[in-house]
Amino acid sequence: WMLNWYPGAYDEINPDRQPAYYQRLIGAGEWTSCTQGVVSLKIEIGNEDEDFYVGFNSNRNAANRDNVEFSNEVTVVKAIVDKSSSGQSWMQAHLKNGGEKTLQSNIRIKVCNIAYDNKHYADVVIYDPNKSDGNCDSRVSASKELNAPSETNVCEDNPNIIKKRNGYKDLTCALIGRKHKQKRLHKFCKKIFKGVAVRNSCCKTCATRDNGWH
């Protein structure tokens, strides 16, 4: 959260202002610049020194495949608020599909759905049990909003050359995605070039791959 490693994939809520809040969580390994969902969700709890942080501990991506605890569960951590450095934190909950947990009298979290198909994510509702029943059926409208095209979050390929290879054609998103060859997509979409993931530079092209390289 503090280092902003996943631009556009953070959200912050205040339960006092919103009795029920629906959100889609994605694992850190699944994040790209065109992914719909958040990596980290901050819940303000009315205490100037502490907040809750919610995430989805997906182990689908190779980087997280060796998770020791709470794999493919929604995790809730309480952390000391310190803008200048990382503070101490405590695990408050780890929830599987359908799991619920009361974090404090006016904050309850429920896991409405965990998807394990090509799109790996968790849908959650965070609500004030004194004002809402946290009905998961309402997540349908939230999911539609999450999947709707966004003018500020459009998945498009960067037309610029990624790199030149001696004796070969310039490597571009078009070449990587030519004829939708999965072997080529698997090879290049997981690479990093000049500090930027190819799957971000070639977001639209890499979105056509299957999930075999995760």
C-alpha positions as CSV (number, residue, x, y, z in Angstrom):
1,W,0.0,0.0,0.0
2,M,2.7,2.5,1.0
3,L,5.0,1.8,-1.9
4,N,2.2,1.8,-4.5
5,W,3.5,-1.2,-6.4
6,Y,0.1,-1.8,-8.1
7,P,-1.1,1.5,-9.5
8,G,-4.9,1.8,-9.7
9,A,-5.4,-1.5,-7.7
10,Y,-6.0,0.1,-4.3
11,D,-9.2,1.1,-2.7
12,E,-10.2,2.7,0.6
13,I,-13.5,2.6,2.5
14,N,-15.1,4.1,5.6
15,P,-17.9,1.9,7.0
16,D,-19.4,4.8,8.8
17,R,-20.2,6.4,5.4
18,Q,-21.3,3.3,3.5
19,P,-23.3,0.5,5.2
20,A,-22.4,-2.2,2.5
21,Y,-19.5,-2.2,0.1
22,Y,-18.8,-4.8,-2.6
23,Q,-15.4,-5.3,-4.2
24,R,-13.5,-7.8,-6.3
25,L,-10.0,-8.8,-5.0
26,I,-7.2,-10.1,-7.2
27,G,-3.9,-11.6,-6.2
28,A,-0.7,-9.6,-6.5
29,G,0.5,-12.1,-9.1
30,E,-2.5,-11.6,-11.3
31,W,-2.3,-7.8,-11.4
32,T,-1.7,-6.0,-14.7
33,S,-2.4,-2.4,-15.7
34,C,-5.7,-3.6,-17.3
35,T,-6.9,-6.0,-14.6
36,Q,-10.3,-5.3,-13.1
37,G,-10.2,-5.5,-9.3
38,V,-8.0,-4.4,-6.4
39,V,-4.9,-5.9,-4.8
40,S,-5.3,-4.2,-1.4
41,L,-8.4,-2.7,0.2
42,K,-8.0,-0.4,3.2
43,I,-10.8,-0.2,5.8
44,E,-10.7,2.9,8.0
45,I,-11.8,1.9,11.5
46,G,-12.1,5.2,13.2
47,N,-8.8,4.8,15.0
48,E,-6.1,7.2,14.0
49,D,-3.4,4.7,14.7
50,E,-4.7,1.5,13.1
51,D,-6.6,0.3,9.9
52,F,-7.6,-3.0,8.4
53,Y,-6.1,-4.2,5.1
54,V,-7.9,-6.9,3.0
55,G,-6.4,-8.9,0.2
56,F,-6.7,-12.2,-1.8
57,N,-3.8,-14.6,-1.2
58,S,-3.9,-16.3,-4.6
59,N,-1.2,-18.9,-5.2
60,R,-2.0,-19.3,-8.9
61,N,0.9,-17.3,-10.2
62,A,4.4,-18.8,-10.0
63,A,5.6,-16.0,-7.7
64,N,3.2,-17.1,-5.0
65,R,2.8,-20.8,-5.7
66,D,4.8,-21.7,-2.6
67,N,2.6,-19.9,-0.2
68,V,2.9,-21.6,3.2
69,E,-0.3,-20.3,4.8
70,F,-3.8,-19.2,3.7
71,S,-3.4,-20.0,0.0
72,N,-6.4,-18.9,-2.1
73,E,-8.1,-17.3,0.9
74,V,-9.1,-13.7,1.7
75,T,-6.9,-12.3,4.4
76,V,-7.5,-9.4,6.8
77,V,-4.6,-7.7,8.6
78,K,-4.7,-5.0,11.2
79,A,-1.8,-2.7,10.9
80,I,-0.4,0.3,12.7
81,V,-0.8,3.5,10.6
82,D,2.6,5.0,9.9
83,K,3.0,7.1,6.8
84,S,6.8,7.2,7.0
85,S,7.5,3.5,7.5
86,S,5.9,0.1,7.7
87,G,4.4,-0.6,11.2
88,Q,3.5,-3.7,13.1
89,S,0.6,-5.8,11.8
90,W,-1.6,-8.7,13.1
91,M,-3.5,-11.3,11.1
92,Q,-7.2,-10.9,11.9
93,A,-8.9,-13.4,9.6
94,H,-8.3,-15.8,6.7
95,L,-11.5,-16.7,4.9
96,K,-12.4,-19.4,2.4
97,N,-15.3,-19.3,0.0
98,G,-18.5,-18.4,2.0
99,G,-16.5,-17.4,5.1
100,E,-17.5,-14.5,7.4
101,K,-15.8,-12.6,10.2
102,T,-16.8,-9.8,12.5
103,L,-13.9,-7.4,12.7
104,Q,-15.5,-5.0,15.2
105,S,-19.1,-4.1,16.1
106,N,-19.7,-2.1,12.9
107,I,-17.5,-4.0,10.5
108,R,-18.2,-7.5,9.1
109,I,-16.6,-9.1,6.0
110,K,-18.1,-12.0,4.0
111,V,-16.5,-13.8,1.0
112,C,-19.3,-14.1,-1.6
113,N,-17.4,-16.0,-4.2
114,I,-13.9,-17.3,-5.0
115,A,-13.3,-18.0,-8.7
116,Y,-10.7,-20.6,-9.8
117,D,-11.2,-20.4,-13.6
118,N,-9.2,-18.3,-16.1
119,K,-9.9,-15.3,-14.0
120,H,-8.8,-15.9,-10.4
121,Y,-10.4,-13.5,-7.9
122,A,-12.5,-13.2,-4.8
123,D,-15.7,-11.2,-4.5
124,V,-16.3,-9.8,-1.0
125,V,-18.8,-7.6,0.8
126,I,-17.8,-5.5,3.8
127,Y,-20.8,-4.2,5.8
128,D,-22.1,-2.7,9.0
129,P,-24.3,-5.5,10.5
130,N,-26.3,-2.8,12.3
131,K,-27.4,-1.3,9.0
132,S,-27.2,-4.0,6.3
133,D,-27.5,-7.8,6.0
134,G,-24.6,-8.0,3.6
135,N,-26.6,-9.8,1.0
136,C,-24.2,-11.3,-1.6
137,D,-26.9,-11.2,-4.3
138,S,-26.1,-7.5,-4.6
139,R,-22.6,-8.3,-5.8
140,V,-24.1,-8.9,-9.3
141,S,-24.4,-5.2,-9.9
142,A,-20.9,-4.6,-8.5
143,S,-19.5,-7.3,-10.8
144,K,-21.1,-5.7,-13.8
145,E,-19.5,-2.4,-12.9
146,L,-16.1,-4.0,-12.5
147,N,-16.3,-5.7,-15.8
148,A,-17.6,-2.7,-17.7
149,P,-15.2,-0.9,-20.1
150,S,-13.5,2.0,-18.4
151,E,-12.2,5.1,-20.2
152,T,-9.3,5.3,-17.8
153,N,-8.5,1.6,-17.7
154,V,-8.5,0.4,-21.3
155,C,-6.5,-2.7,-22.2
156,E,-4.5,-1.8,-25.3
157,D,-1.1,-2.8,-26.7
158,N,1.8,-0.4,-26.8
159,P,2.6,0.1,-30.5
160,N,6.2,0.9,-29.8
161,I,8.9,-1.7,-30.4
162,I,9.7,-3.7,-27.2
163,K,13.2,-4.6,-28.3
164,K,15.3,-5.6,-31.3
165,R,16.8,-9.1,-31.7
166,N,19.9,-9.6,-33.7
167,G,19.1,-11.4,-37.0
168,Y,15.4,-11.4,-36.3
169,K,12.4,-9.0,-36.8
170,D,11.8,-6.3,-34.2
171,L,9.8,-7.9,-31.3
172,T,6.4,-6.2,-31.1
173,C,3.1,-7.0,-29.5
174,A,1.8,-7.9,-33.0
175,L,4.6,-10.4,-33.5
176,I,4.1,-12.0,-30.0
177,G,0.4,-12.5,-30.7
178,R,0.7,-13.5,-34.4
179,K,-1.8,-16.3,-35.1
180,H,-2.4,-16.6,-31.3
181,K,0.4,-19.2,-30.9
182,Q,0.1,-20.1,-27.2
183,K,3.8,-21.2,-27.0
184,R,4.9,-17.8,-28.1
185,L,2.5,-16.1,-25.7
186,H,3.7,-18.2,-22.8
187,K,7.3,-17.4,-23.6
188,F,7.1,-13.7,-23.9
189,C,4.1,-12.5,-21.8
190,K,5.9,-13.5,-18.6
191,K,9.1,-11.6,-19.4
192,I,10.2,-8.2,-18.1
193,F,11.7,-5.6,-20.4
194,K,13.3,-2.4,-19.1
195,G,11.5,-2.9,-15.8
196,V,8.1,-3.2,-17.4
197,A,6.2,-6.6,-17.7
198,V,5.6,-7.5,-21.3
199,R,2.0,-8.5,-20.3
200,N,1.5,-4.8,-19.4
201,S,3.1,-3.4,-22.6
202,C,1.1,-6.0,-24.7
203,C,-2.0,-6.1,-22.4
204,K,-4.5,-6.9,-25.2
205,T,-2.3,-9.5,-26.8
206,C,-1.3,-11.3,-23.6
207,A,-5.0,-11.4,-22.5
208,T,-5.6,-13.9,-25.3
209,R,-3.2,-16.5,-23.7
210,D,-4.5,-19.4,-21.7
211,N,-3.5,-19.7,-18.0
212,G,-0.8,-22.3,-18.6
213,W,2.1,-20.0,-17.8
214,H,0.8,-18.8,-14.4
